[in-house]
Amino acid sequence: MLTSSSVLVSSPLGSAQFSIAAFLAWGTSDFLGGFGTRRANAFLFTTIVNLGGLAMVITLAFLSHDPFPSLRSTIWVLVGGICGGAALAVFYFALASGKMGLTAPVSAVLSAAIPTFFSIFTDGWPGRLRIAGFFVAAAGLWLITRSEDGRTPEGIGLAVLAGIGFSAFYLGVREAGPAPALWVATLTRVGGLLATGTVALSQRRFHEITSSGVRLAAITGCIDSLGTILFVHASQAGRLDEAVVISSLYPAVTVVLAHLVLKEHFTRWRLAGLLAALAAVPMIAAG
C-alpha cells in the first residue's frame, strides 16, 4: 500500500534531496507558466494548470489511503488555495508581460516576507538574520524596479500583487495545521480551480489558447503540484527551516531558464538587485 510516509526519508540528506527537487519543480513550472501565458489568456491557462495538477494529486491522494483532513483544515486550505490560485494567474501574467528574471524574485521575496511580519505579531520578533534579510530584500527590490528612464519595469506591479496572494496561501495552509501532504495539494488545486475557473468562465475567452497551450498548461500543473508535495515531504523528513531555505531558491531556476531560453539581458544594477533579492529569500525564511 502506498502511503505518504513511505516516501519520506528520515535523514537530513533525504530532506535536502526533497527540498532541491521542490525548488527545481517550482522554478521550472514558473518558467513554463510565464512562457505559456504569452500565447494564452492568463486565467484560462491557469485554470488548465489547476485541472492538470488536480488530476495528478487527487489520484495520488486516493492511492495513498491517507485520512482526509478535518473540516477546519479543509476550509483553511481551500481559502489558501483560492488566494494562491488567483495569485498564480496574476504571477503568470506578470512573467509573460515583464522579464521573468525580475518578476519571479519580487514575488518570492514578498511571499516570504509578509508571513514573517505576521509572525512578529504572533510569535515575537525574528532573529537578526531575518531582520537583515528585510533590508537586503528592500535594497534588491529598489534596484530591480529602478529604471534609467524613470519608468518602472513592466510586470513588477503584478508580481507584487502575486506575492501578496502567495502570502495569503501560506498563511491559510499554516492555519490549517498538520494534514496529509497529498490531500493538502489536492485541496489547494480545488481552491485554485474555483478562483481561476470562475474568472475564465466569466471572460468566455476559450479561443485564447491553442491545443499545444493546453498540453503545456497541464504539464505545468503537474510539475507545480509535484513541487508542493515534495516541499511538504521535505519539511516532514527533516528540519522545517532547512526545507524552507532550500525550496525558497526556486526563482533562481526561473532566472536561469529565462536567460538560457529567452536570452533575457539585465543591466548591471538590476542584476545586482536580482542577486540581492535571491539572497534575501533564504535569509528571511531561515532567520
N, C-alpha and C positions, 0 to 999 in steps of 0.2 A: 504494500500500500504506500502511495506517495503522500508524504506529509511535509509541511513547511520545515519542520525540524530536521528532516532527513537530508536537506541540502545545506545545512549550517555546518560550519567548521569552527570548532571551539578555540582554535589557536589564533593568536594575533595575525599570523600570516594569512589565515583564511579570511579574516575581517578586511585586511588590506587588499586582498585579491578581489573581494566583492566590491569594495569601495572604488577601486580602479576601474573595474568593469562598469560600475554605475556611472562614473563621470564620462567614460568613453561613450556609453549608450546615450546619455543625455546630451552631450556635446554633438554627437552625430545626428540625433533626432532634431536638435535645434537647427543645425545647418540644413538638413533636408526640408524641414518645415519652412524655413525662410526662403529657400530656393524654390520650393513648390508653390508658395503663395505668390511669387512674382508672376505666375501664369494662371492664378485662380483666385476666386473670392476667398478672403481670409476665413470667414465664419463657415462657409461651405467646406473648405479644405479641412478646417479643424474639426468639423462635425464628422467627417470621414476618418480623421485621425482617431477621434474618440471611439467610433464604431470599430475600427480595426483593432485598437488596443483592448476594447471591451471584449471582443470576440475571443481574444487570446487569454486574457486574465480570468474571465469567468469560467472558461473551460478548465484552466489550471486550478481554479478555486474549488470547483466541484470534484475534480480528481483528487485533490488534497485531503478531502473529508475533514477539513478544519471546521470548528464551530463558527456559526455566523455571529457577528458582533452584536452586542446589546443594542437596544433601541436608542439609548443616549449616544453611544458611539456611532451608530449608523447615521443619526441626524447630523452630528458634528462633521463626519467625513463627507456626507452629501453636501453640506454647506461649503465646506472647504473645497470640494470638487467643483461646485458651481463657480466659485471665485477663481479657482485655478484654471478651469476650462475657458472662461471668458478671458482671463489673463493670457492664456496660451494663444488664443486667436489674435489678440492685440499684439502680442510679442512676435508672432509670425509675420504680421503685417508690418511691424517695425523693422524686422530683419529684411523684409522684402523692399521696403521703401528707403531704408538707410543702408549704412555699411554694417555688415554682420559683426565685424571685429570691434565695432564701437558700441553697438546697442546691446550685445549679449553681456558684456561685463557690467554695464549700468544696471540692468535688471538683476543680475546676480548679486551685486553689492547691496542693492536696496532690499531684495528679498531676504538677505541675511541680516541686514541692519535693523529693519523695522521690528521683527520679532525680538531682537536683542533689547531694543528700547522698551518693548512691552515687558520683558523680563526684569528690567530695572525696577519697575513699579511692583512687581510680584515677588521677585527673589532678591532684591537689593542690587547695589552697584556691581558691575562686572569687574574682571581683573584688568590689570594695566595693559596687557597685550590687546585686549578687545577695545579699550579706550583708544589706544594708539591706532588700531585699525580704523576707527571712525575718522581720525584726522587724515590717514592715508587715503581712505575712500573719498573724502571730501576733496582732497587735492587731485586725486585721479579723475573724479567727475568734472572738476573745473577744467582740467587740461583737455579732457575728451571733448567737452562741449565748447571749448574755446575755439573761436574761428578768426582767421586773419582778416576776413572781410566784415566781421561783426555779426554774422548770421550763425544761428545755432544749427549744427548738423542735422539733416533730415532724419527723422525716426527716433531722436533722443527722447522727445516728449512722450511718445508712445511706449518707449522702453521703460520710462519712469512709471507710467501707469501700469504696465505689465508687472513690474517689480512689486508694486503695491498689492496687486491681485495675487501674486505668488505668496506674498507675506500672509495674506488672509488664508490662503490654502494651508500653509504651515501651521498657523495658529489654530485653524479648525481641526487639523489632524492631532495637534498637541492636546486640545481639549477632549478629544475622543478617547484618549488613554490607550492602553495596550490592546491590540487586536491583531488577528492573523494577517500577515502581510498581503496574501493573495486577495483576501476579502477587502482590505483597505484599498488596494489597487483597483479592484472591481467597482467598489462604491465611488471611488474617485472618478472613474471613467463615466459612471452613470450620471453623476453630478455635472461633469463637463459636457456630456451629451445633452443634458437638459438645457444648459446655458447656450451652447453654440447651435444646437438643433432648433431651438425656438427662434433665434435670430435668423438662421438660414432659411427656415420656413417662411418667416415674415418677409424676407427680402425676395424670395422666389427667383433667385438668380441661378437656377440649376444648370444653365448652359455655360456658366463661367468656370468650367473645369473640364479638362479633357479626360479621356479614358486612362491615359498614362498618368495624369494627375491624381486620379482616383487610386491607382495602384501605389503611387508614391506616398499618398496620404495614409493608406492602410499600413504600409511598411513603416512609415514614421511613427504611427500609433503603437505598433508592436514594439519598436525599439524604445520609445519613450516609456511605455509601461514596464518593459524589462528593466529599465534603469530604476524605476520606482521600487520594484520588487527587490532588486539587488541591493539598493540602499537600505531598505528595511532589514534584510538579511545581514548586511554588514553591521548594522547597529546592534543586532542580536548576537552576532558571532564574536564580538569584541567590544572595545570601549566605544561609546557613542561619539565622544569628541574626535576620536581617530577617524571614524566613518564620515563625520561631517566635514572635517578638514580636507580629506582626500576627495570626497564626492563633490565638494564645492568648487573644484577646479574645472568643472565641465566647460565653462566659456573658453578655456584655452583650446579645446578641441575645435569649437566653432571658429575661433580666430584662425587657427592653423588651416582648417579646410577652406575658409574664405580666401585666405592668401594663396593657397595652392591651386584651388579650382577656379576661383573668380578673379584672381590676380589683384585683390584689393591692396591699395597702397596707403600708407599712413605718413603724415608729416611727422617730423621729429618730436614735436610737442605732444601730438595725440598718441604717438607710440609710447612716450613716457607716461602719459595718463592711462593708457591701456595696461601697461605693466603695473602701475600703482594700483589700479582697480583690481586686477587679478591677484596682486599680493594682499590686498585688503580683505578679500573673501575668506581665506583661511584664518587670518588674524581675528576677524570678527567672530567667526564660528568657533575658534578654539580658545579665545581669550578668557 
